[in-house]
Amino acid sequence: MPDEVTEAMVRERLARPDTVRGVILDGFPRTLPQAVALNEMLTDLQRRLAGVLCIAVSDDAIVDILTALGVSLVAQAHPGQDEVAVANSMLRALHES
């Protein structure tokens, strides 16, 4: 999904009254341009970032988690590939973005 679309969705959500006391953004921002956009959004809304949590997990652990959580559904969409191959493909795409 293009950054502009994701950022517009986040901006719209942050503008709602139920977010005034705070929100947890899971998976956003993922890139430096998204972080810049988030900073602009918060400035426009006269809010501030209270904290950031970054959890570092090895790729091997992520593959284990994805396969345990049902990457089989994704593998079904890619016949002939096993769950580990699909999980590794997902990780490569993430690292490239």
C-alpha positions in Angstrom: 0.0 0.0 0.0 1.5 3.4 -0.9 2.6 5.6 2.0 0.1 8.3 1.0 -2.8 5.9 1.5 -1.5 4.6 4.8 -0.7 8.1 6.1 -4.2 9.3 5.1 -5.8 6.5 7.0 -3.7 7.2 10.1 -4.3 10.9 9.9 -8.1 10.4 9.7 -8.0 8.0 12.6 -5.9 10.3 14.8 -8.3 13.1 14.1 -11.1 11.3 15.8 -12.0 12.4 19.4 -11.5 9.0 20.9 -7.8 9.2 20.3 -7.2 12.4 22.2 -6.0 10.5 25.3 -3.6 8.4 23.3 -3.2 5.6 20.9 -0.9 2.7 20.2 0.3 2.5 16.6 1.3 -1.0 15.8 3.4 -1.2 12.6 3.3 2.5 11.8 5.6 4.2 11.0 7.7 1.6 9.2 9.8 4.0 7.2 11.5 7.3 7.7 9.1 9.2 5.4 6.2 7.7 7.4 7.9 8.9 10.6 8.2 12.4 9.2 4.5 12.3 8.2 3.5 11.1 11.7 5.5 14.0 13.2 3.6 16.4 11.0 0.3 14.8 11.9 1.0 15.1 15.6 2.1 18.7 15.2 -1.0 19.6 13.3 -3.2 17.9 15.9 -1.2 19.6 18.7 -0.2 16.3 20.2 3.1 14.8 21.2 4.7 11.4 21.0 5.0 10.0 24.5 7.2 7.0 23.7 8.4 4.4 21.2 8.8 0.7 21.7 10.9 -1.3 19.4 11.1 -5.0 19.8 14.0 -6.6 18.1 13.4 -10.2 17.1 15.6 -12.4 14.9 14.3 -13.5 11.5 14.5 -17.2 12.7 12.2 -16.4 15.6 9.8 -14.5 13.3 9.7 -17.5 10.9 8.9 -19.8 13.9 6.1 -17.5 15.1 4.6 -17.0 11.6 4.5 -20.7 10.9 3.0 -21.4 14.4 0.4 -18.8 13.9 -1.0 -20.0 10.7 1.0 -18.9 7.8 -0.6 -22.0 6.3 -3.4 -19.7 5.1 -0.9 -17.7 3.2 0.8 -20.9 1.9 -2.6 -22.0 0.5 -2.6 -19.0 -1.7 0.9 -20.0 -2.9 0.5 -23.7 -3.8 3.7 -25.7 -3.8 5.4 -23.5 -1.2 5.7 -24.6 2.4 5.0 -22.4 5.4 8.7 -21.6 6.0 9.2 -20.5 2.4 6.2 -18.2 2.6 7.4 -16.8 5.9 10.9 -16.1 4.5 9.3 -14.5 1.5 7.3 -12.2 3.7 10.4 -11.3 5.7 12.3 -10.5 2.5 9.5 -8.2 1.4 9.5 -6.5 4.8 13.3 -6.0 4.7 13.1 -4.5 1.2 10.4 -2.0 2.1 
